[in-house]
Amino acid sequence: MLQAIKYDQGHLEILDQLQLPFVEKYIPIQNCEDGWEAIKSMKVRGAPAIAIVAMLALSSELFALKAAGKIPSASSEAQQYISEKLAYLVTSRPTAVNLSDAARKLEAITTESAAQAGASGQDVVAAFIRAAEEMLGKDLEDNQQIGHNGAKWIMENAAKGSPNVAVLTHCNTGSLATSGYGTALGVVRSLSSQNVLRHAYCTETRPYNQGSRLTAFELVHDKIPATLVTDSMAASLLADAKAGVSAIVVGADRVAANGDTANKIGTYGLAVLAKHHGVKFLVAAPLTTIDLATKSGDDIVIEQRPSIEVTSIKGPRQQDANNSSISLETVLTAAPGINVWNPAFDITPAALIDGVITEKGVVEKGSDGQFQMSTLFNDSA
Ligand SMILES: CSC[C@H]1O[C@H](OP(=O)(O)O)[C@H](O)[C@@H]1O
């Protein structure tokens, strides 16, 4: 399986996703500044992955402090150090809740550790590192369960009596956006492993091209039957009876308490198309992406990204495509001087979503036509 993140006892590396799929290069993340820059520049991206990389970047920094004998002896000082670093890391990208959720949870763990009678600075640091390292394995487990739950729901509610289905996905929500397996792409993987996937379609996902560069890379790597389409082809694809797409499954960066969902720009348009064509529209996300503190999509901050991401594109020259030492070039693709709007995400209203696939099951709207995302957090859930 492709690995976006490699970590072992304070040694963190990430696959530089700005160079994929043409160059596979791991780069070291030694401290919080490295982590912040990698997330901001989107060398690593994907709601779960950025949370995990941020927390492990701080772990790596703490390992280095420990090796240098510089961990504060007082638990309160160690807790203060961690708190300040978490406050810095969450400023890297605002929309995905996973990052701030992880920071809040791990800050609570270190605060509790520091409050223990006789706790030392080393104890507080050890508590943080343990919690950060646990995120990697937990995310992978959650994704495999999401894949199972999503595949089951699709075969029960979207197969239309067929022994296999065609699904469309947007952006990248696979091993390159998480600690492994993926969320929406995890559902595609589960359908494929259960031999009930006729075909997967992935959108290019302009302007960062998570679909053509990352999802296509994962689907080819896993030998899953798939076709790349441009974002503008989605409507015609859904109208094409031969393709027979019966479900669209996407990821999420933040699901509000009422089910409104922030996800990669272009998701909202796909949900409108799904409604028009009678295609099921599903959001796949772990509970770490569900944000009960955000009441609706109106309250979600949408990250605006630099114009250059729209007015240029990066890749190897055609004649170099098969060279072992590929060098990537950036070429301009828009008229100089034109204004650019580049929101990284949009909001899909809950009314257009048929189900939210989580590791605890698929949440559907009640008889009142509303999602109650809080039910996921009840003990009985
Ligand atoms: C499981 S990834 C969730 C989410 O994150 C991606 O955004 P980005 O590539 O900008 O980090 C995309 O919206 C995915 O659906």
The ligand as an SDF file (V2000), in Angstrom:
LIG
                    3D

 15 15  0  0  0  0  0  0  0  0999 V2000
   -9.5750   11.8000    3.5010 C   0  0  0  0  0  0  0  0  0  0  0  0
   -9.0170   13.3020    2.8210 S   0  0  0  0  0  0  0  0  0  0  0  0
  -10.3280   14.3710    3.0970 C   0  0  0  0  0  0  0  0  0  0  0  0
  -10.3150   15.5790    2.1670 C   0  0  0  0  0  0  0  0  0  0  0  0
   -9.0700   16.3280    2.1970 O   0  0  0  0  0  0  0  0  0  0  0  0
   -8.7700   16.7720    0.8470 C   0  0  0  0  0  0  0  0  0  0  0  0
   -8.4040   18.1350    0.7820 O   0  0  0  0  0  0  0  0  0  0  0  0
   -6.8590   18.5580    0.4980 P   0  0  0  0  0  0  0  0  0  0  0  0
   -6.3500   17.6860   -0.6110 O   0  0  0  0  0  0  0  0  0  0  0  0
   -6.9530   20.0280    0.1180 O   0  0  0  0  0  0  0  0  0  0  0  0
   -6.1500   18.3540    1.8090 O   0  0  0  0  0  0  0  0  0  0  0  0
  -10.0650   16.5800    0.0990 C   0  0  0  0  0  0  0  0  0  0  0  0
  -10.9930   17.6190    0.3710 O   0  0  0  0  0  0  0  0  0  0  0  0
  -10.5040   15.2610    0.6990 C   0  0  0  0  0  0  0  0  0  0  0  0
  -11.8110   14.9050    0.3790 O   0  0  0  0  0  0  0  0  0  0  0  0
  1  2  1  0
  2  3  1  0
  3  4  1  0
  4  5  1  0
  4 14  1  0
  5  6  1  0
  6  7  1  0
  6 12  1  0
  7  8  1  0
  8  9  2  0
  8 10  1  0
  8 11  1  0
 12 13  1  0
 12 14  1  0
 14 15  1  0
M  END
$$$$
